[in-house]
């Protein structure tokens, strides 16, 4: 969820092509009161899929966010999606090193949590849309470091169906060297299930250069499933460059191998996006995706026009 500065000021002065004067910015207030903040994300897509020989409009996302700061150190957050997904949790900022403790239903800390849910490290692995779990998490944020560890049911249902629990852990270090912003993170997910253990792990990293105009993000993940005796691999790599304020061009590479012991069955995807923010609350993103799919033994192209409105 965006804070008041992000939706009211940053979006209208630094993100968008057309900046508003300060007297116009103050007319929009995402705060319902001094202690309650609301927000939303809506994404409408037009998809032309060459492999399916079809085109369609699709309402991909419609999320409403509410955050209530009930005391100076305790927040209650509710995020409700257009379809079945939701998050609800309480966060207490009572730990040292700017730390917190959180309980409720939410997505565990793992990797970058790319905004594009079709990124292969999300959709092909454990984090498709609505991949929320119930449990608790602790986070610490000393200077240049973030550390998170949590325990969860390890199931998408309301109740756990066994005695085993899932554990998520993530550690990230950030540093600046000679004008470069550098980050390196490692994540781990362990889930004891009645039908076999799942372990997923891998690094994530970023490089920020040219005063934030060039950003590289990458993530590598391996998943070991003892129940099916398979090992899966996925990666997402993204390179974005800001042409001018409000206009970015992005290239992405995704790869997924559902069984690294087999010589076929992998899928690769190459994506080219243009991210255009004409005003502070609207993103227009045309996207071309080129697939090399061993599963259906075919190469094909998909075009997506995304209309993203938010605050």
C-alpha positions as CSV (number, residue, x, y, z in Angstrom):
1,X,0.0,0.0,0.0
2,X,1.3,3.5,-0.9
3,X,1.7,6.0,2.0
4,X,0.2,9.4,1.8
5,X,3.4,10.9,0.4
6,X,3.6,8.3,-2.4
7,X,0.0,8.7,-3.6
8,X,-0.4,12.4,-3.0
9,X,3.0,14.0,-3.7
10,X,5.4,11.6,-5.4
11,X,2.9,10.3,-8.0
12,X,2.0,13.8,-9.0
13,X,5.4,15.5,-9.0
14,X,8.1,12.9,-9.7
15,X,6.4,9.9,-11.3
16,X,4.1,11.5,-14.0
17,X,4.9,13.3,-17.2
18,X,2.5,16.1,-16.4
19,X,3.3,17.6,-13.0
20,X,0.8,19.4,-10.9
21,X,1.5,22.6,-9.0
22,X,1.5,22.3,-5.2
23,X,-1.9,24.0,-4.8
24,X,-3.5,21.4,-7.1
25,X,-1.9,18.5,-5.3
26,X,-3.5,19.3,-2.0
27,X,-7.0,18.8,-3.5
28,X,-6.6,15.1,-3.5
29,X,-6.5,13.5,0.0
30,X,-6.0,9.7,0.4
31,X,-6.4,10.1,4.1
32,X,-9.9,9.5,5.3
33,X,-8.8,10.9,8.7
34,X,-5.5,11.6,10.5
35,X,-5.3,7.9,11.3
36,X,-7.0,6.1,8.4
37,X,-5.5,5.8,4.9
38,X,-7.1,4.2,1.8
39,X,-5.7,3.2,-1.6
40,X,-6.5,1.1,-4.7
41,X,-5.1,-0.6,-7.7
42,X,-7.1,-1.4,-10.9
43,X,-5.6,-3.1,-14.0
44,X,-7.6,-3.6,-17.2
45,X,-5.9,-5.6,-19.9
46,X,-6.4,-6.0,-23.6
47,X,-4.8,-9.3,-24.6
48,X,-4.0,-10.6,-28.1
49,X,-2.8,-14.2,-27.8
50,X,-1.3,-15.6,-31.0
51,X,-1.1,-19.1,-29.6
52,X,-4.9,-19.2,-28.7
53,X,-5.9,-17.3,-31.8
54,X,-8.0,-14.9,-29.7
55,X,-8.1,-11.4,-28.2
56,X,-10.0,-10.3,-25.1
57,X,-10.4,-7.6,-22.5
58,X,-9.7,-8.8,-19.0
59,X,-10.1,-7.1,-15.6
60,X,-7.0,-8.5,-14.0
61,X,-7.0,-6.6,-10.7
62,X,-9.2,-4.5,-8.5
63,X,-7.7,-4.1,-5.1
64,X,-8.9,-1.9,-2.3
65,X,-6.5,-1.0,0.6
66,X,-7.3,0.3,4.1
67,X,-4.7,1.0,6.8
68,X,-5.6,2.3,10.3
69,X,-2.9,3.5,12.6
70,X,-4.8,2.8,15.8
71,X,-1.8,3.8,18.1
72,X,1.5,5.4,17.3
73,X,3.1,1.9,17.1
74,X,0.3,-0.4,16.0
75,X,-1.3,-0.6,12.5
76,X,-4.3,-2.7,11.2
77,X,-4.3,-3.3,7.5
78,X,-7.0,-4.8,5.2
79,X,-6.4,-5.4,1.4
80,X,-9.3,-6.9,-0.5
81,X,-9.1,-8.1,-4.1
82,X,-11.7,-8.1,-6.9
83,X,-11.8,-11.9,-6.8
84,X,-11.2,-14.2,-3.9
85,X,-7.9,-12.9,-2.4
86,X,-7.5,-10.8,0.6
87,X,-4.9,-9.8,3.2
88,X,-5.7,-8.7,6.8
89,X,-3.0,-8.3,9.5
90,X,-1.9,-6.3,12.5
91,X,1.6,-4.9,12.7
92,X,3.2,-3.7,16.0
93,X,6.4,-1.7,15.8
94,X,7.7,-2.6,19.2
95,X,11.0,-4.3,18.4
96,X,14.5,-2.8,18.3
97,X,16.3,-1.8,15.1
98,X,13.1,-0.4,13.6
99,X,11.6,-3.9,13.9
100,X,8.0,-5.1,13.8
101,X,6.0,-8.2,14.6
102,X,3.0,-9.1,12.4
103,X,0.2,-11.6,12.6
104,X,-2.7,-12.3,10.2
105,X,-3.1,-13.4,6.6
106,X,-0.6,-12.0,4.1
107,X,2.1,-13.0,1.6
108,X,5.3,-14.2,3.3
109,X,8.5,-12.3,2.7
110,X,10.3,-13.9,-0.2
111,X,12.3,-12.5,-3.2
112,X,11.3,-9.3,-4.8
113,X,7.5,-9.9,-5.2
114,X,7.5,-8.6,-8.7
115,X,4.6,-6.3,-9.5
116,X,3.9,-8.5,-12.6
117,X,2.3,-11.6,-11.1
118,X,3.0,-13.5,-14.4
119,X,6.8,-13.2,-13.7
120,X,8.0,-16.8,-13.7
121,X,9.5,-16.6,-10.2
122,X,5.9,-15.9,-9.0
123,X,3.4,-17.6,-11.3
124,X,5.4,-20.7,-12.1
125,X,6.6,-21.2,-8.5
126,X,4.8,-20.6,-5.2
127,X,3.6,-17.0,-5.5
128,X,0.8,-16.7,-8.0
129,X,-2.0,-14.2,-7.4
130,X,-3.7,-14.5,-4.0
131,X,-0.9,-16.6,-2.6
132,X,-1.5,-15.4,0.9
133,X,-1.0,-17.5,4.1
134,X,-1.9,-17.2,7.7
135,X,0.7,-16.9,10.4
136,X,3.1,-14.5,12.0
137,X,6.3,-12.7,11.0
138,X,9.1,-10.7,12.6
139,X,11.2,-8.1,10.8
140,X,14.3,-6.1,11.7
141,X,15.7,-3.1,9.7
142,X,19.1,-2.0,10.9
143,X,20.9,0.4,8.6
144,X,21.5,-1.1,5.2
145,X,20.0,-4.5,6.1
146,X,16.5,-6.0,6.3
147,X,15.8,-9.4,7.9
148,X,12.4,-11.2,8.0
149,X,11.4,-14.6,9.4
150,X,7.9,-16.0,9.7
151,X,5.9,-19.1,10.5
152,X,2.8,-20.0,8.5
153,X,0.2,-22.7,7.9
154,X,1.8,-23.5,4.5
155,X,-1.7,-24.0,2.9
156,X,-4.1,-21.8,1.0
157,X,-7.0,-22.9,3.1
158,X,-8.3,-21.3,6.3
159,X,-7.0,-24.1,8.5
160,X,-3.8,-26.2,8.4
161,X,-4.5,-29.8,7.5
162,X,-1.5,-31.2,9.3
163,X,0.9,-30.5,12.2
164,X,3.7,-29.3,10.0
165,X,4.3,-25.6,9.5
166,X,6.0,-23.5,6.9
167,X,8.9,-21.2,7.5
168,X,9.9,-18.2,5.4
169,X,13.1,-16.2,5.8
170,X,14.6,-13.4,3.9
171,X,17.8,-11.3,4.4
172,X,18.8,-8.3,2.3
173,X,21.9,-6.1,2.3
174,X,22.0,-2.7,0.6
175,X,25.0,-0.5,-0.1
176,X,26.2,2.4,-2.3
177,X,29.5,2.3,-4.1
178,X,30.7,5.0,-6.5
179,X,27.2,6.3,-7.3
180,X,25.8,2.8,-7.7
181,X,23.0,1.4,-5.5
182,X,23.6,-2.3,-4.9
183,X,21.4,-4.8,-3.2
184,X,21.7,-8.6,-2.6
185,X,19.1,-10.7,-0.9
186,X,18.6,-14.4,-0.1
187,X,15.2,-16.1,0.6
188,X,14.2,-19.5,1.9
189,X,10.8,-21.3,2.2
190,X,10.4,-24.6,3.9
191,X,7.0,-26.4,4.2
192,X,6.4,-29.7,5.9
193,X,3.4,-31.4,4.3
194,X,1.7,-34.8,4.7
195,X,2.5,-35.5,1.0
196,X,6.2,-34.4,1.2
197,X,8.4,-31.5,2.1
198,X,8.9,-28.4,-0.2
199,X,12.0,-26.3,0.0
200,X,12.4,-23.2,-2.2
201,X,15.5,-20.9,-2.1
202,X,17.5,-18.5,-4.1
203,X,19.2,-15.1,-4.4
204,X,17.7,-11.8,-5.6
205,X,19.7,-8.7,-6.5
206,X,19.5,-5.2,-7.9
207,X,21.7,-2.5,-9.4
208,X,20.6,1.2,-9.6
209,X,22.7,3.5,-11.7
210,X,22.6,6.9,-13.4
211,X,20.9,8.5,-10.4
212,X,18.1,6.0,-10.6
213,X,17.5,6.2,-14.3
214,X,18.8,2.7,-14.9
215,X,17.5,-0.2,-12.7
216,X,18.4,-3.9,-12.9
217,X,16.4,-6.5,-10.9
218,X,17.0,-10.2,-10.9
219,X,15.9,-13.3,-9.0
220,X,16.8,-17.0,-9.2
221,X,14.8,-19.7,-7.5
222,X,15.1,-23.5,-7.0
223,X,12.2,-25.6,-5.7
224,X,12.7,-29.1,-4.3
225,X,9.5,-31.2,-3.9
226,X,10.2,-34.4,-2.1
227,X,6.7,-35.6,-2.6
228,X,7.1,-35.7,-6.4
229,X,10.9,-36.1,-6.3
230,X,11.3,-33.2,-8.7
231,X,13.5,-30.0,-8.7
232,X,12.2,-26.9,-10.4
233,X,14.0,-23.8,-11.5
234,X,12.8,-20.3,-12.5
235,X,14.3,-16.9,-13.0
236,X,13.1,-13.4,-13.8
237,X,15.5,-10.6,-14.9
238,X,14.4,-7.0,-15.5
239,X,16.3,-4.0,-16.9
240,X,14.5,-0.7,-17.0
241,X,15.7,2.8,-18.2
242,X,13.9,6.1,-17.7
243,X,13.8,7.9,-21.0
244,X,12.3,11.0,-19.4
245,X,10.1,11.7,-16.4
246,X,7.1,9.5,-16.7
247,X,8.3,7.3,-19.5
248,X,10.3,4.1,-18.9
249,X,11.3,1.3,-21.3
250,X,11.8,-2.2,-19.8
251,X,13.2,-5.4,-21.1
252,X,12.5,-8.7,-19.2
253,X,13.7,-12.3,-19.4
254,X,11.8,-15.2,-17.8
255,X,12.8,-18.8,-17.7
256,X,11.1,-21.8,-16.1
257,X,12.2,-25.5,-16.0
258,X,9.6,-27.7,-14.3
259,X,12.1,-30.5,-13.9
260,X,15.8,-29.8,-14.2
261,X,16.6,-33.5,-14.6
262,X,14.7,-33.6,-17.9
263,X,16.2,-32.2,-21.1
264,X,12.9,-30.7,-22.4
265,X,9.8,-29.0,-21.0
266,X,11.3,-25.6,-20.3
267,X,9.7,-22.2,-21.2
268,X,11.5,-18.9,-22.0
269,X,9.8,-15.5,-22.4
270,X,11.3,-12.2,-23.6
271,X,9.3,-9.1,-22.9
272,X,9.5,-5.5,-24.0
273,X,7.4,-2.9,-22.1
274,X,6.9,0.8,-22.3
275,X,5.6,2.3,-19.0
276,X,4.0,5.7,-19.6
277,X,2.6,7.7,-16.7
278,X,0.7,10.7,-18.3
279,X,-0.7,11.8,-14.9
280,X,0.0,10.7,-11.3
281,X,-2.7,8.1,-11.1
282,X,-2.6,6.4,-14.5
283,X,-0.1,4.0,-16.1
284,X,-0.4,2.9,-19.8
285,X,1.8,-0.1,-20.6
286,X,1.9,-1.7,-24.0
287,X,3.8,-4.9,-23.9
288,X,5.2,-7.5,-26.4
289,X,5.9,-11.0,-25.1
290,X,7.8,-13.6,-27.1
291,X,7.5,-17.2,-26.0
292,X,9.7,-20.2,-26.6
293,X,7.6,-23.0,-25.1
294,X,8.9,-26.6,-25.1
295,X,5.6,-27.7,-23.3
296,X,3.6,-27.1,-26.5
297,X,6.6,-27.2,-28.7
298,X,5.9,-23.8,-30.2
299,X,7.1,-20.2,-30.5
300,X,4.5,-17.5,-30.3
301,X,3.9,-13.8,-29.6
302,X,1.4,-12.1,-27.2
303,X,0.5,-8.4,-27.1
304,X,-0.9,-6.8,-23.9
305,X,-2.1,-3.3,-23.4
306,X,-2.5,-2.5,-19.7
307,X,-4.5,0.3,-18.2
308,X,-3.4,0.7,-14.6
309,X,-5.2,3.3,-12.4
310,X,-4.2,3.7,-8.8
311,X,-3.8,5.9,-5.8
